[in-house]
Amino acid sequence: MKGAGAIEVEGLRKTFHQTGTGEAVVAIERLDFVIRQGDMVAIVGQTGCGKSTFLNLLIGLERPSGGRIAIGGRTPYDDFDHFRGVLAAVFQQDRLLPWRTAIDNVRLPLELLGRDPREQIERARAWLGRLDLARFERAYPHELSGGMRQRVALARAFAIEPALLLADEAFGHLDEVTSAALRRTFVDLARMEGNTAILVTHQLEEAIDMGGRILVFGRPGRLLADIDLRTWPADKVGRVRADIQRMMHENQPDPQFTT
Amino acid sequence: MIVKRDEAAGGETVEALEARQPFRFPREMVIGLLALAVLWEMVSMLVPPFVVPGWGRIFRSLAGLRLDFVLITLARVVAALLISFVLGLGLAVVMYASAPFERYGRPIVRLFMAVPVVCWILFAVLWFKWVEFRIAFVLVVVCAPVFLVDVLDGMKGVSKDLRDMLRSFRPSRTHFFTKLVLPATLPAILTSWKINLSLAIRVVTIAELVGAVTGIGYGLVVAQELFSVADVFAWTLILVVILFLAEALLARVEERVLRWRA
């Protein structure tokens, strides 16, 4: 689907009301940016800057309080069913169904799409193979290590070949080596498949490691900087890293990175 | 990366590992029960047989009992439990889907659960003429609310993480239910079966005391009228064995169905 993974965010706001007191809490103050089809973007920011809220709005699990968020021209909350097979997410916890084996977990979204059972198995098997899990397709999640479970979750997301792939702190909780390897797999596969990919993280190193565009979020839910690392010479990346760290610490934008 | 399966047996399947686990003789249980049986026999030697009959008398009574009554009582329990389960599950699904229905329905279910069994039996005798219907009514009215509450709580206990994960893939309402809610509720369903099985076996005998001319409850009434303490003990023994066997059967089913649990 051409342009199906392009994202437009205009004046986006999200406010929650606390249970009991009814007090309004601003999760996203204002966000404006555009992500093109096939782009690879890392969203980085400290805890409480609205990263997960933004992702929930993007998935369509929450309705914006104001402004607009659209994927391929359609809003994920209002046109909820339109996005069946269009987007897939990998979360911080693997969120595998514990009663399903690895292959049955990968099949799950294909079952929801009503794909032919033979195709479901073939495709799930192929993705498990690509993620080095061919030997473990009959294993239940509790029999696998944390890294392997997250790879099953990756296979589940990639299996439907979505136009838009989202990863919400999906690798940060694993050990450094596993985390880096999985992130690399995620980036390589997303590039190979031509998906639009968004990686949400609170770890700046993870964002820089992706080597693409970085959106720096400040509290509460506003854009501090929009940086494309590919436009910066390699010897300047260290300085950019220091600038981002300072922005995140001071929660203030830097005019040199504002588009 | 190491997998538990690899650590255990070089990539063998879980089923193969389970199959190789040796049978463990329940030594403590057998010794405990045998000790009780010996104590019983010793007490029976000290007191008259119409108070505590010895095992010889009890086994003679067992041989003379109408064992078809056991099958009749079991059939009543199984039929009533199936009806209760369908009813409980159906209402739980409706309450899960409709918050107002749950808000209005919950207090009624709680009221039903608060009514003592003996009151339901009296209502059944006063309202209905047909004995089988009386027994079924009492069992269903006691067991269905347990199924309903346990299954509904199980459904509502499905983690938000899993619900959000599935919703991100845009399932239909039917898929959301069949792929996530129902399988996630399976442990709660099995627990409610365990609770209700022992409940139903205890309640059916009381229900059969009133009006029935078949079944273990009726057998107990006859034993009481004949002042046959050995018969009462023999029927009690049968009831306890049935309960133990049913629990063992459910434990096997649970082990098999929930083998995905760590």
Interface residues (C-beta under 8 A of the other chain):
Chain A: N56 I59 G60 L61 F80 D81 F83 R84 G85 L87 A88 A89 F91 Q93 R95 L97 P98 W99 R100 L108 P109 E111 L112 R135 F136 R138 A139 Y140 P141 H142 E143 L144 S145 G147 M148 I160 T178
Chain B: M1 I2 V3 K4 R5 G11 T13 V14 D161 L162 D164 M165 L166 R167 S168 F169 R170 P171 S172 H175 K179 L180 P183 A184 L186 L258 R259 W260 R261 A262
